[in-house]
């Protein structure tokens, strides 16, 4: 049941994070920078956003994996300690 619960959570996160139309944040500096640029620069900026997101997503996933492994290791060590005390 834990695995199915985990899969459901992952599915919900993917569903909530994906949007039919991702709108820009609307910060004035970004808007001013892109408004005064030539179309090639605007296209480059549009391509750069997903590329810059990849390392951040990778770091988040790596942190999540390490945290889960540490939690599993901690539970094993805790159960061994309890068994040794008996």
Secondary structure as UniProt FT lines:
FT   HELIX           2..17
FT   HELIX           28..35
FT   HELIX           39..85
//
